Amino acid sequence: MESLRQRQIASLVRMLHLNSEPNSTDSSYAATESKSNSAGVPIWKVLVFDSFCRDVVSTVLRVNDLRDNGVTVHMLLESQRSTISDVPAVYFVQPTTENIKRIVDDIVRDLYELYYVNFSTSLPRTLLEDFAVQTTASGTSHQIAQVYDQYLNFLCPEENMFSLHFPNTFEAIHNPSMTDTAMGALIDKIVTGLFSVLLTLKTVPTICAPRGNAAEMVATRLDAKLREHIMNSRHNLFADSAEDIVTQSRRPVLVLLDRDLDLSSMLTHSWTYQALIHDLYDIQLNQVSIVQGDDSGRTSKRSYDINANDAFWESNAMLPFPEVAINIDDASNAFKREADEITRMGGVKSLDEVGDLNMGASTKQLQRAITTLPELTARKANIDMHMNIATSLLEMIKERQLDVLFQMEEQLGRQTKASILEAINDPEKKNPQDKLRLFALYMLANDGLRPGDIEECEAALKLAGCDLASLEYIRKLRSLNKMNASITSPALGTGTSAGPSGDLLGKFSSISNRLAGFTDSSSLGSIFSN
């Protein structure tokens, strides 16, 4: 079964082929312009998108992928663009009044030859009529070759994980000053995004949600939207027959929950590779940005793209960080052995000298050495990336004592006011947010805290430079809704742990040596020239 990411990629590729199958000629353009193309050769075209749709595309497709599908240039709709009059343009934008006005302006200026307009979700009828009126009035409607609703207004950074890409949604929903109109608009955006996800998966789930919060509002509107589409649409996009979907014997379950049910997972210090990266670094659209320093004290910011097809990432993302460091070392050693074998067969000292291969070697050996070089180069770059990220993570863990905080949170039910105060007042723990998160988790896990104990801890947090507004929210939330079993997750108070308790950094002496050894002149980096 195809994953959500694979289905989204297939939909985007089809859109880039002018909404025809990728293995066929872009028939719409060929028929319109009476131009013949050899089978399988895509029409060269321009891709224009807004900032949201740019993020949708860049999460799953790289520049090389766009080029393979006939896109020579990709540009933002909001940017200043020059005329390219002899190529068609594929537009992928959100259905808004501003975007339609910009598209009409482009058509009036005659920037491109033909216009294939694709909206990220369903275009409301009022906007469609406005689009038609504007293009008809300007006498340019004949240049519009297609108008499609793609239902792709979500991001898919991993195979079966998606994001609606709405920043600060939790804050907006819980903002007391938010009007009913604004809340309704936000709920509609969420429903539209979920509808697109379900449509991409071609499935209609059974929807479950608790009563009395935003999750129920989303569930009710999503259910109504699905029913209306399946029962009333002349062209059901889910299946050839609406009955086929409704009568499926094994329909999936869509569970919608309010974030308040599990506040602790937003606050807990994690110990797995992927969670640490998300917690400690700026990660956007699978691009990780880290700040690295050199021996002279200068710092520089470097960015790394984490590809969903990265085998190391796929197998190590959910593992505890110490295991990941060991796996990086193993991958490095395996790479060195293969590189040494290739250089030995070619009669050179390193892969840098591959141009000076010993012509006396057998043809098979030379062929193997040459064909293996690109794969080794890609592996080296991938290992270097994870090595640099892991080295930086290790420094951050030591600096902020995240291993100590993780152990305390894993055994939060055993902590006392004295141990929490000791951690808050510890000068070695320099990050105020870490201390605030620890105490917030302590509050969530202990309903019976005395007001005097809370005030004492809050006074210590103020001295540490913490903003206590979030604690006030937690206090009010608990007064409205007693969080019993819903907030007591296995990560809190049960004493369970991914491994035996003790000083996690005690294991880091060897890990630190492994990671530090990666950057030595005699290690991995010396195999290739930088």
N, C-alpha and C positions, 0 to 999 in steps of 0.2 A: 504494500500500500504506500502510495506517495505521501511524503510529509507535507505539512503546510508550506514550508519554505519552497519545496520543489514545485508545488502547485502555483505558488505566487510567481516564481521564476518563469514557469511555462506561460503564464498569462502575460507577463511583461514581454517575453520574447515574441509571443504572438502579436502583441500590440506593436512592437517595433517592426514586425513584418507586415504592417498595415492591416492588421487583424485577419491575416490569412495564416495558414500553417507554415511553420519555418522551413519545412523541406520542399516547399513549392515556391514558384516565382511569386513576387508581390503582385498578384494578378490585378488588384484594383487599380494600381498606378499604371500597369502595363496596358490595361484595357482602356483607361481614360486617355492616355497619351498616345495610344497605338504604337507603343515601343516594344520591341521584342527583347527578351532577356533569356540567356541560357538557363536551363533548369537548375535551381538551387543557388543561383547567384542573387544575393539581395540587392534591392535598390539602395543606392547611397542616399542618405537623408540627413536632416538636421533634427535634433531632439531639443525641444524647449519645455522646461518644467518650472513650476513654482518651488519655493523652498521646501514645502512639506513633501511634495512628490519627488523632489531631488533626494530627500532622505530615504524615501521608500525605495527608490532605484539603487542608490549607492549602498544600501545595506546588503543587497543580494547580488548586484552586478558590478563588475569592475570596468575600467576603461577598455581593456582588451575585449571583454564580453560585448560591450556596446559596438566596438569596431567589427567584431565577428558577425554582428547582426545588422551591419550596414550603416551604423551611425558614425559619421565623420566628425561632427561637432555637437556638443551639448552645452546649452546655455540656460541661464535663469530668465524667466519671463520678465522679471523686473529690471533686468540689465539693459544697457544700451547695445543694440545689435545692428550690424551692417546688413545691407541687402545681399542676398545670395539667390538670385532670381531663377536659376536653372535647376534647383533641387526642391523636392517636396519637404515639408516640415511636419513632424509628429509632435503634437502638443499633448502634455500630460499634466493636468492641473486640477485643482479643487474647483468645484462648481460655485463660484462666487461672482458677484456683480463686478468687482474690480478686475478679476481675471478675464471675464467675457469682454469687458471694455478694452483691455490690452490686446486681446486676440483680434478684435475688430479693427483696432488701430493698426496692427501689423498687416492685416489684409488690405486695408485702405492704402497703406504705404507700399504695398506690393513687395514685401520682403522676400517671399518665397514663391515657388511655382504653384504648389497645391498645399492644402491645409487638411491634415488628418487630426481632428480634435478628439481627445480622450479625457474624460473626467474621472477623477479618482473614485467617485461614487455617483449615485443617481442625480441627474440634473433636474431640479424642480421645473415643473411645466412653465411657471411664470418666467424663469430665467431662459428657458428654451425659446419661448415666444419673443422675449426681448432680444435674444441673439438673432433670431430670424428677422425681426423688424430692422435691426441695425444693419445687418448685412444686405438686406433687400434695399433699404434706403440708400446705401452707398453703392449699389450696383455690383457687389462683389460676391454674392451668394454662390455663383457658379464656380468659384475657386475652392469652396469647401467640399472636399471629396468624401469625408466621413465625419460622423459625430457618434461617439460610443460612450456608454457608461461601463467602466471597467470594474468597479467594486473592489478596489485595491487600496483603500485608505487605512492601511495598517503596516507596521514594520515587522519584519520577521528576522531577527538577528541570529536565531538558531533554528534547527530543523523543526521543532515542535513548540517553539515559544514565540509569542507575538506581543507587540506593544501597540497601543492606539496612539502613542506619541503625544499625549496631552500633559504638559508639565504642570506641576503644582495643583493637581486635581484634588488631592486630599485636603489641602488647605482651602481650596475654593468651596468644596462641598460643606466643610465645617465652619465656614466664615459666617458669623451671625448677621453680617450686613449684606449678605448676598440676597438679591431679590428673587422672587418666585419666577420671574421671566428669565433671569440669567440661569437659575437652576434648571429650569425646563430646557433651555437651549443646550446646556452642558449634558444633560441626560440624553437628549436627542442625538448629540454627537457621539456619545458612548454607544448608544443603540445602533446607530448607523455603522460604526466601526465593527461591532460584534456581528451585525448582519453581513457585512462584507467577508468577515472571516468564515462564517458558516457557509456562505455562498461559494467561497473559494474551495472549501472542503466538500461541497455538495452534500451537506447533511443537515437535517433538522433534528435538533436534540430535544430531550425532555429537560425543561428548565426548572431548577430548584433554587429558592432564595428565601432567607428568613424574612419575617414580616416586620414592618415598621421602620425601615431605613431606606437609604438610597438604592441598595441592592434590589429591594422589592420594586421600586419605581422603574429601574432598568429592566427587570424581568418582565414586568407587566407590559411595558411598551415594546420590548423585543418580541414577546409572544404575539401581541397584536399585529406587529409588522410582518412577522412570519406567516400568520394566518391570512392576512390580507393579500400577501403576495401569492401564496400557494392557491388560495381559493378564487381570487379575482383576476389574477394576471392572465392575459391571453397567452403569453409566452412565459411559462414557468421556467426560471433559470436554474432551479435545483435539479430537475430531472425531466425526462420526456413526458412523464405522467405524474401529476401531483399525488395520485393514489400510491405510486411506488414509494414515495418518501414517507407518507403518513403511515403506511401499513408495514414499514420495515420492522422485522422481528427483533432486531438488535440495534436500537437507536442509542446513541451516546447520551450521557447526562451532562448538562452544563450547570455547574454550581457557581452561583454568584454570591459573593460575600462582601460585607462591609469591612474596610481595613481596621475598624475599631475592634473587631473580634480577635485580632492578633497583632496588637501594637508591638509586642515584644520582638517579633522578627525584624522590624525596622530598626531596632535599637541594639540588638545583640551583636557583639564582636564575633565575627565568624573566623573559622580556621581553615576553610577550604580555599584552594587556589583561586577559583573564579570569584568567590565572595570577597576575598581579601582585595582583589584588584578593583572590584566595584566599590568597595568601602574606602580604600585609601587613595585611589587615583581618579583622575578625570577620564571617564570612558564614555564616548559618544559614538553610536553607530558602529560598534565593534572596533573602534580606534582608541587605543590606550595611550595617554600622554603622561610621561613621567619626567621628573626633574633629576638630572644627574650632575654630580660634582666631580671635578678632577683634583689632582694633587695640589694645584695652585689655589684652590678655593673658589674657582669660577664654576658657575652652574650653567647648564644648558638644558633646554626642553626637547625631548625626543618623543616621537609618536610612532606607534607600531600598530599595524592592521592585523587583527586576529581573524583569520579566515575560518568560516564554519567548516571548511573541508580539511582543516589542520588536524591531522591524526593525533598529534601529541596533545593538543588542546582538548580534543574530544574524549580522550582516555584519561586525562588528568585534571580536568576542570573541577570535578567534584571531589577530588582526593584531598586529604589533609596536606598542608604545605610541606611538612618534613618529607613526606613520601614523594611529593613532586620534585623536591630538590634532589633526592636520590635518583629519581627517574631521569632527570636532566643529565646527571652524571653518567648514568648507564647509556643514555642515548649518545652522549658525547664520546664515550669509550668505543661504542659500536661503530660510530662514524669514523673515528681515528683508525680502527682496524681495517675498515673497507678502503679508506683513503691510502693507507700504507700498502695495501695489497695492489691497488691500482698503480701507484707510483713504482712499486717493485716490478710489476709486469712491464711498465713502460720504460724502465731503466732510468728513471729520474728520481731526484731526492724529494721533491714535493710536487703537489698539483699545480703550483705556480709555474713549473717548468714543463708543463704538458706540451708546449710547442717544440720542445727538444727531445721528443720521444725517440727511443732507440729503434731505428729502422731495422735493426737486426732481429728484433723480437718477432714472434710469429704473428701472422695476419689476424688470427683470432684474438690474441692478447691485445693488439693495437686497437682492433675494432671494439672490444669490450671496454678498454680504457677511454676511448673517445665517446662512446655512447653513454657511458656511466657518468661522465663529467657533469652534464646539466642537472641530473638528479642529485648528485652530491652537492652541487652548488646551492640548489634549493634547500636541501636538508641543512646545510651549514647555516644559511640565513635564518632558517626557522629555529635551529638550536640556539643561535646567537640571540635571537629575539627573546626566547623564553629564559635564557641565561641572564640577560640584562634585566628583565622584569623581576625574576626571582631574586637577583642580587639586591635590587632596589627594595623589594618587599622585605627582605631580611633586615636591611638597615632600618626600615620604618618600624618593624616589629620590635627590634631592640630599643630604638629610640623612645617608643611610646609604651613599651612593656605590654604589648598586646597579648603575649602568651599568658601573663599573669591575670590580665582582665578576663581572658577567655576562660581560664580555669575557675575564677571566682563566679562567673556567670553560669558555668556548667553546674556548679554546686551552690546555686544561689539560695536554696532552701536551708543550707547550713550556715549562711553568713549571719553575722550579728551587727547591731548598730556600731559596735566598736571596730569591727573589721572594715565596714564600709567607710567609717570616718577616717580610719587609718589610710585607706586607699585615696580618699579625697584629699587628705592633708599631705600625702607623700610628695615631696618635691621632685622625685625622680619621674613621676607621671606628670608630664608637662602639658599635655593637651587637655584643656578644660572640657571639651566636648566628650572625651572619653569618660571623665568623671561624672558628667551629667547623665550620660547614657547608663552608666553603672547604677547610679542611684535611682533613675527612673525605672529600671528593671527591678530593682529591689522593692520599690513602691508597688509595682504591678504584681509582684509575686507574694506580697505580704499585706493582707487586708487589715490585720490587727495592729498596724503601727500606731504608736501613741503620738498625739500631736506634738508633744514636747520633743520626741526623738526626731520627728520630721523637721521641726524648726531648727534643731541643732545642726542637722545635716545640711539644711538649706543655707544656714549662716556660713558654714564651711565652704559650700559651693560658691557663694557670693565672693568670699575672699579669694577663691581660685579663679575668679573671672568668668563665672557662668551666668548665662541669661536664664532665669527661672520661669519664663513664660510658659514653656512646655509642661512644667510640673503643675502649674495652675490648671492647664487643660486636662491633664490626667486626673487631678483631684476632682474637677467638676464632672468628668466622665464617669468616675467611679461612684460619685454620689447619685448619678442618674441610673446607672446600670451596674449592678454588682457583678464584676467579672469573676465568675467562679471557675469552672473547668475550662471555659473558652479561652482564658488567657494563660492557663497553666499548661504550657507546652512541654514536650520532653526535654527541651533545652533549658528549662527553668525548674530548679528545685528538686528534680528527681534524682540528681547525683549521677545520671548516666553520662558516659563520656566516650569519645571515640577511641580512647586508649587508656592505659593506666595513669592515675594521677601522679603529680610530681612536677618538677621544674621542666616545662617543655623546652625551654632554651638550653637545658642541659644536653639535649640532643643536638643543639645547634653548633657545638664546637666542631663536630665533623662536617656538618652541613655547610657551615661558614667556610671551612677549608676547601670543600668541594667547589663551592661557588667562586671563592676567591681564586682557586686554581684555574678556573676557566679563562681568566683574563691574563694569566701569565704568558710570557713570551714563548714558553715551551709548550703551551697548551693548544686548545682548539683554534684560537685566533691566528696562530702562526702557520696553520696549514694553508690558509689563503692569504693573499695580500689584501689589505684594507683599501 
